[in-house]
Amino acid sequence: MAKIVIDANIIISAAFGGKPLETAVRAMSKHKVYISQEIKQELITVFSKLSKKLTEEQLATVREKINKLIETAALVDVNARIVLSRDAKDDHYLSLCKEIGVNFLITGDKDLLSIPRDILRKEGIQTRIVNPHEFLEEEE
């Protein structure tokens, strides 16, 4: 059983189906998924921004996915502080990965996906940063 962090962008995208949904379902059913208070807050904030752009049915689906993740995931306090990305939210994901020794960070964020593994290792992060497609291939 792998330790996994799923970026908020994947959770939101999962509400619309496809690879993000398949990835989130597989990660949550077969592995241990972790979130932090900051990621929980990010999910809630993103949801409130989406509420103006989506239909009621879409909102219900997004709300259901977010709530399922929050209920299923282990909530972790993050004490590690990593600064590698130009986006502080990205750094928080990396800090969470280091804090608990995550195996996979699943994201669609190009900034995170482009960080070389050797730089991560220098920071003490052994996590593989993958997109949904790569994660599903890894699982086969």
N, C-alpha and C positions, 0 to 999 in steps of 0.2 A: 504494500500500500504506500503510494507516494504522498508526499506533502506538497500541496498545491495552493498557489495564490492565483486568483482570476481577476484580471483588471476590470474595472467598472465598465469600460467600453464593450467588453465581451458580454457581460451580464445584460447590458441594455440591448445590444444587438441580438442576444439570444431570444428576446421577446418577439423577434421577427422571423425566427426559424433559421434554417440552414446550418452551416458548420458551427457558428457560435452556440446555437441551441444544443446541437449534438455534443459539442465539447463540454458545455456546462453540465449537461445531464450525466455524461460519462464521468467527468471529474468528481461530481458530487455523489454519484452512486458507488464508485469503485475506490475512491481515494479520500484522504482527509484534506478538506479545504479550510483555509485560514483567512480571516479578515481582521482588520484593526478598527478601532473606533473612528479613525480618520476615513477609512475606506467606507465604512457604514454611512458616515455623514456625506461622503461624496456621492454615494448611490442615492441617498435621499434628496440631495441637492439637484442632481441630474434629473431625477424623476420629476421634481417640481418644475424644472425648466421645460421638460418634454410635455408637460400637461397642457400647454398652450398649442402644441403642434400635432397632437395625436387624437384619434377618435376615442370614444369611451371604451370601446372594445380593446383597442391597442393599449390604452392606459391600464386597463384591468390586467392584461397579460403581463405588461412590464412590472406592475405592482406585485403580481403573483411571483414572478421570477426573483425580484429583489427580496421579497419577504422569505421565499424559500431558501435563498442563499444565506440570508442573515440568520435564519433559524437553524440551518444545517451546519454552517461554518463555525469553527472554533474562533472565539474572539480573543485576540492577543494584545497585550500592552507592548508597545514598541519603545525600546530604550536605545537601540542602535541608531546611529545617525550616519547615513551615507549621503555624500554629495557628488554625484556623477553626471546628472542630467541638467538640462536647462530649465526643466519643469519640476518644481518642488514636489508635486504629486507623484511624479515618476520616482524621485528620490525616496519618497515614503514607501513605495512598493519595494524598492531595493532594500531599504532598511528592514522592512518586515521579513523579506526573504532571508536576510542575514540573521535576524533575531531568532528565527526558528529552524534555520537550515532547510529551507524549502527546496524540493527537487525541481519543480517547474513553476515558472511564472508565465501564465498564458495571457497574451496581449495582442492587440492589433496596432499598438503604438510604435511607430517607426523609430522614434528616438530610443525607446527601450530595446527594440529588436536589433538595433545597430550597434549596441555596446559590445565590444569584443570580449570574449570569454576570459582572455588573459587579464584584462583590466578588472573584471569582476573578481577573479581569483586573488588579485593583489589586494582587494578590499575584503577578502575573506568570504566571498559569496560563491558558493558552488552551484548555484541555481542555473538551470538551463532556461533561457528566455525564448519562448516559442509562440508562434501564431496558432490559431485553432487547427488548421490543416496539419501542421507539423506534430501537434500533440496527438491528434487522431491517428496519424501514421505511426507514431511511437507506440501507440496502444495496440496496434494490430499484431 
